[in-house]
Amino acid sequence: MHYQELGSARALLTPTENINIDDWTRLCDHFESAEFKRQSVANKQNKGKQTYAHTTGGKSCSQRMFEIEKAKHAAVDATTENNDDSREVENSSQPSDAVEEEPKELRVYVVTHKKLDGSWVNVQPEQNYVSTLFVVDE
């Protein structure tokens, strides 16, 4: 933003805080390169084609999948630790059929396309999810 607001010549002379002047100069040169400008135009065009957003921010889907699986295992471990009956402990360590019916990739899709209040970001991801459930059931 700083670079865009000031323009290339002025930005080069006024680096942002906490950045070395040599690093800032290289970054400004990068912003002015033909390759960066070509990629920037392509990115803007692709962004304009998106029909709906996701809620992961900068995290990759694989990172979100890892976090979901880690939380799932932590929940199973917590249930196991809090359970006094050894027979129930054995059963609680096994995922329920309901959890396993939905592939983990589909769970990631749900998490990444719902808002914090549990609603979908818009109708398209919800329709995609429902139609995918029919495929999974077959």
C-alpha positions in Angstrom: 0.0 0.0 0.0 2.8 2.4 0.9 4.4 2.0 -2.5 1.1 2.4 -4.4 0.1 5.5 -2.4 3.4 7.3 -3.0 4.2 6.2 -6.5 7.5 4.6 -7.5 9.9 7.6 -7.4 8.7 9.0 -4.1 8.3 5.5 -2.5 11.9 4.7 -3.3 13.0 7.6 -1.2 10.7 6.9 1.7 11.0 3.3 2.9 8.4 2.0 5.4 9.4 1.6 9.0 11.5 -1.5 10.1 12.9 -2.2 6.6 16.5 -1.9 5.6 17.1 0.6 2.8 18.8 -2.0 0.6 15.9 -4.4 1.0 13.4 -1.6 0.3 15.3 -0.6 -2.9 15.2 -4.3 -4.1 11.5 -4.5 -3.3 10.8 -1.3 -5.2 12.8 -2.6 -8.2 10.7 -5.8 -8.0 7.5 -3.8 -8.0 8.7 -2.1 -11.2 9.7 -5.2 -13.0 7.8 -6.3 -16.1 7.3 -9.8 -14.6 5.7 -8.4 -11.4 3.4 -6.1 -13.4 2.4 -9.0 -15.7 1.6 -11.2 -12.7 -0.2 -8.4 -11.0 -2.5 -7.9 -14.0 -3.2 -11.7 -14.2 -3.9 -11.8 -10.5 -6.4 -8.9 -10.7 -8.2 -10.6 -13.6 -8.4 -13.9 -11.8 -9.6 -12.2 -8.6 -12.4 -10.6 -10.7 -13.5 -14.1 -11.9 -14.1 -15.4 -8.4 -17.8 -16.0 -7.7 -17.5 -16.4 -3.9 -14.9 -16.0 -1.1 -13.4 -18.4 1.4 -12.7 -17.6 5.0 -9.1 -18.9 5.4 -7.3 -15.7 4.7 -3.7 -16.5 3.8 -3.7 -20.0 5.1 -3.5 -22.8 2.5 -6.1 -25.5 2.4 -3.5 -28.1 3.4 -2.7 -26.0 6.5 -6.4 -25.8 7.4 -6.8 -29.5 6.9 -3.8 -30.2 9.3 -5.4 -27.9 11.9 -8.8 -29.5 11.6 -7.3 -33.0 11.9 -5.1 -31.9 14.9 -8.2 -30.4 16.7 -10.2 -33.5 16.0 -7.5 -35.7 17.5 -7.1 -33.4 20.5 -10.9 -33.6 21.1 -10.7 -37.4 21.0 -7.7 -37.3 23.4 -9.6 -35.0 25.8 -12.6 -37.3 25.7 -10.4 -40.3 26.4 -8.6 -38.5 29.4 -11.9 -37.4 31.0 -13.6 -40.8 30.7 -13.3 -43.2 33.7 -14.8 -46.3 32.2 -12.1 -48.1 30.2 -14.6 -49.7 27.8 -15.9 -46.2 27.0 -12.4 -45.0 26.5 -11.8 -47.6 23.9 -15.0 -46.7 22.1 -14.3 -42.9 22.3 -11.0 -43.2 20.5 -12.7 -44.6 17.5 -14.3 -41.9 15.2 -18.0 -42.2 14.9 -19.5 -43.3 11.6 -21.1 -39.9 11.2 -17.7 -38.2 11.3 -16.1 -40.6 8.9 -18.9 -40.5 6.4 -17.7 -37.0 5.3 -14.2 -37.0 3.8 -11.7 -34.7 5.4 -11.5 -32.6 2.2 -15.2 -31.9 2.5 -14.8 -30.9 6.1 -12.2 -28.4 5.1 -14.5 -27.1 2.4 -17.2 -26.5 5.0 -14.8 -24.8 7.5 -13.3 -22.6 4.8 -16.6 -21.4 3.3 -18.6 -20.7 6.4 -18.6 -17.6 8.5 -17.9 -17.6 12.3 -21.7 -17.6 12.9 -22.0 -20.9 10.9 -23.7 -19.4 7.9 -22.3 -19.9 4.4 -20.4 -17.1 2.8 -23.1 -17.1 0.1 -25.4 -19.6 -1.6 -23.0 -21.0 -4.2 -20.6 -22.8 -1.7 -23.7 -24.2 0.0 -25.0 -25.6 -3.2 -21.6 -27.0 -4.1 -21.5 -28.8 -0.7 -25.0 -30.3 -1.1 -24.3 -31.5 -4.6 -21.0 -33.0 -3.4 -22.8 -34.9 -0.6 -24.9 -36.6 -3.2 -21.7 -37.8 -5.0 -20.1 -39.0 -1.8 -23.3 -40.9 -0.9 -23.2 -42.8 -4.2 
